[in-house]
Amino acid sequence: MSENKEFQEDELNLQEESNENVENNQPENVAETPSAEELLADEKDRYIRLFAEFENYKKRTTKEKMEFFQYANQDMMISMLGVLDDFERALKEIAKNGNEADLQGVELIYQKLKTKLTEKGLKPIEVKAGDDFNVDFHEAITQIPAPSEELKGKIVDVVETGYQLHDRVIRFSKVVTGN
């Protein structure tokens, strides 16, 4: 029996040693599985980011649609500018000839056309001789010697009126600058 008892003691000692080895051999930096709270926090963060991205997308597409509708008639407006210019030239010629009845009739039609175009967002770019030249609104078609010292680098004459549709320039003012 003593052999049996010794055998059992040896077996217990071996088990204890193996348990100690297993405990000592486990790495200390074992990644723990994320808890339910951490997973919930990660998913909540993902949801909030996705929701914000979707809101930005909606705002961007709404803005693009508004710009599309606002500038959808830009081509038609550009084509009407030639008619507006012709009316202005006709008014000048009729005013020279002195026919008051013709002048009133043409001026009435011109004002109606101009009013309708203004209602749709068309506005002329106001330019006078002596204003500073601005490449965002003006196109210099030629340079002439400045008639006076204060007109150097400034607008001397306006050849063609420029127009904006809402805040976008659709035709630059054609000007003559002094050098």
C-alpha positions in Angstrom: 0.0 0.0 0.0 2.8 2.3 0.6 3.7 2.1 -3.0 0.2 3.0 -4.0 0.3 5.9 -1.5 3.6 7.1 -3.0 2.2 6.8 -6.5 -0.8 9.0 -5.6 1.5 11.6 -3.9 3.7 11.7 -7.0 0.7 12.1 -9.2 -0.6 15.0 -7.0 2.8 16.7 -7.1 2.9 16.4 -10.9 -0.5 17.9 -11.2 0.4 20.8 -9.0 3.6 21.4 -10.9 1.7 21.4 -14.2 -0.9 23.8 -12.9 1.9 26.1 -11.7 3.6 25.9 -15.1 0.3 26.6 -16.9 -0.3 29.6 -14.7 3.2 30.9 -15.1 3.3 30.3 -18.9 0.2 32.4 -19.6 1.2 35.7 -21.2 0.3 38.7 -19.1 -0.9 40.8 -22.2 -3.7 38.5 -23.3 -6.3 40.6 -25.0 -9.5 40.6 -23.1 -12.7 40.3 -25.1 -14.5 43.6 -25.2 -17.3 44.0 -22.8 -20.9 44.6 -23.9 -20.6 48.3 -22.8 -17.5 48.8 -24.9 -19.2 47.2 -27.9 -22.3 49.4 -27.3 -20.1 52.5 -27.1 -18.4 51.6 -30.4 -21.6 51.0 -32.2 -23.1 54.2 -30.8 -20.1 56.1 -32.1 -20.4 54.5 -35.5 -24.1 55.3 -35.6 -23.6 59.0 -34.7 -20.8 59.3 -37.3 -23.0 57.7 -39.9 -26.0 59.9 -39.0 -23.8 63.0 -39.2 -22.5 62.0 -42.6 -26.0 61.4 -43.9 -27.1 64.8 -42.6 -24.2 66.4 -44.4 -25.1 64.5 -47.6 -28.7 65.8 -47.3 -27.6 69.4 -46.8 -25.1 69.1 -49.7 -27.7 67.7 -52.1 -30.3 70.2 -51.1 -27.8 73.0 -51.7 -26.9 71.5 -55.1 -30.6 71.3 -56.0 -31.2 74.9 -55.0 -28.3 76.1 -57.1 -29.5 74.0 -60.0 -32.9 75.6 -59.9 -31.4 79.1 -59.3 -29.1 78.9 -62.3 -31.2 76.6 -64.6 -32.2 79.5 -66.7 -28.7 80.9 -67.1 -28.4 80.0 -70.8 -31.8 81.7 -71.6 -30.7 84.8 -69.7 -27.4 85.0 -71.6 -29.3 84.8 -74.9 -31.7 87.5 -73.8 -28.8 89.9 -73.1 -28.4 90.5 -76.8 -32.0 91.6 -77.0 -31.5 93.9 -74.0 -28.5 95.4 -75.7 -30.4 95.9 -79.0 -33.2 97.7 -77.0 -30.6 100.1 -75.4 -29.1 100.9 -78.8 -32.6 101.4 -80.3 -33.5 103.8 -77.5 -30.4 105.9 -78.1 -31.1 106.1 -81.8 -34.7 107.0 -81.4 -33.8 109.6 -78.8 -31.4 111.2 -81.3 -34.0 111.4 -84.0 -36.5 113.0 -81.7 -39.6 110.9 -82.4 -41.3 111.0 -79.0 -44.1 108.5 -79.7 -41.7 105.8 -80.9 -39.4 106.5 -78.0 -42.2 105.9 -75.4 -43.4 102.7 -77.1 -39.9 101.1 -77.3 -39.0 102.3 -73.8 -42.2 100.7 -72.4 -41.3 97.3 -74.0 -37.7 97.7 -72.8 -38.7 98.4 -69.2 -41.1 95.4 -69.2 -38.4 93.1 -70.5 -35.8 94.5 -68.0 -38.3 94.1 -65.1 -39.0 90.5 -65.9 -35.4 89.6 -66.2 -34.6 91.4 -62.9 -37.4 89.4 -61.2 -35.6 86.2 -62.3 -32.3 87.4 -60.7 -30.6 89.3 -63.5 -28.9 92.5 -62.4 -26.5 94.8 -64.2 -22.9 95.3 -63.0 -22.7 99.0 -62.1 -19.5 100.5 -63.7 -18.6 104.1 -64.2 -15.6 105.8 -65.7 -13.0 106.3 -62.9 -13.8 103.0 -61.1 -11.0 100.6 -60.2 -10.5 97.8 -62.7 -11.6 94.5 -61.1 -10.9 91.2 -63.0 -13.8 89.5 -61.2 -16.3 91.8 -62.9 -14.6 93.6 -65.8 -12.9 92.5 -69.0 -10.5 95.0 -70.5 -10.8 95.0 -74.2 -8.2 97.7 -74.8 -5.9 100.2 -73.1 -5.5 103.8 -74.1 -3.3 106.6 -72.7 -5.1 107.9 -69.6 -6.7 111.3 -70.3 -5.8 112.4 -66.8 -3.3 111.2 -64.1 -6.1 109.9 -61.8 -7.5 107.6 -64.5 -4.2 105.6 -64.8 -5.0 101.9 -64.2 -8.7 102.8 -63.9 -11.7 102.4 -66.2 -11.9 105.1 -68.8 -15.0 103.9 -70.7 -17.6 101.2 -70.6 -18.2 99.5 -74.0 -20.7 96.8 -72.9 -22.7 96.4 -69.7 -22.0 93.3 -67.6 -24.6 91.2 -65.9 -24.9 88.9 -62.9 -27.5 86.2 -62.4 -28.0 86.2 -58.6 -24.4 86.3 -57.4 -22.7 84.7 -60.5 -21.3 86.8 -63.3 -22.7 85.7 -66.6 -21.3 88.4 -68.7 -18.3 90.6 -67.8 -18.4 94.4 -68.3 -16.3 95.2 -71.3 -14.2 98.3 -70.5 -11.4 100.4 -71.7 -8.7 101.1 -69.2 -6.1 103.9 -69.0 -2.4 103.4 -68.8 
